[in-house]
């Protein structure tokens, strides 16, 4: 009984987190096209959450190591390239100006 309750609880937490990420992604996409000032900060947060989720999937996924590394590589590469760009770029500062 307790194992099934634990599984249901973990599934529910995972489901709620997935729904929250979808809504956050939708909000960020809308804010991106409206050129909101908050986009660079929230996009960096979104990238870092993606990296954390990829690391979690890498650590706990029952797939082969080669596939897991490939799935981990894209979020790491995206964060490594885009976080410094969004922090330092003058073009980003000029683009996202709407409150």
N, C-alpha and C positions, 0 to 999 in steps of 0.2 A: 504493500500500500504506500509506504513512504517513498519508495523509488518512483512510482508513477506520479505522485504529487510533485516530486522534485523535477521530473521530466516535463510535466505540464507547466510548472512555474518557469523553468528555463525557456521553454518554447514561447510562453506568453511574453516574457521579458524580451526575447529576441524579436518577436513579432512587433511589439510596441516600439522598439528601437528602430526597426526597419521602416515602419510607418513614419516615425519622426524624421528619419533621414530623407524619406521621399518628400515630405512637406518642406523640410529645410532646403532640399535641392530645388524644389519648385519655387519657393520664395526667393532663393538666390538667383535663379534664372530670370525671374521677373525683375528683380532689383538690378541685375546686370543690364538688361535691355532698357531700363529706365535710367541707367548711369548714376546710380545712387552712390553717395560718398562711402557708405558702409560696405560696399562690395569687396574692395581689396582685403579688408580685415576678415570678413566672413568667408571669402573664398580661401584664404589661407587656413582658417579653422576647418573648413570643409575638406581641404586637401590633407590636413593632418589627421582628421578623423578617418579618412579613406586609408591612410597609411596604417593607422592603428587597427582598422578592420582587416586589412590585408595581412598584417602580422598575426592577428588572432586566427584568421583562416589558415595561415601557414603553419601555426603551431598546433592547431587542433584538428586539421583536416585529414581525413584518411586517404588522401590521394598520393600519387607518387611524388617524390621530391622534385623531379624535373618540372612537372606541371605546377606544383606549388610555388617554385621559384619564379616561373614565368608569370604567374598571377600576382606575385609580390613585386616583381620588377617594374611594372607599369606605374602603380601608385608611388613607388619610391622615386622613380625617374621624374614623374610629373611634379611631385613636391620639390625635388631637388632643383628643378629648372624654374618652376613658376613662382615659388615663394620668394626667392631673391629678386626676380623680375617685378613682382607686384610690390615689393617693399622699396625698390630703388628707382624704378622707371619714372621719368618725367612724363612720359606719355600716359601712364596710368593715372598720375596725379591730375593731368589736364582732362582726362576723359571722364572720370567718375567725380563729378562736381555737384550733382543735384542732391539736395537734402532728402 
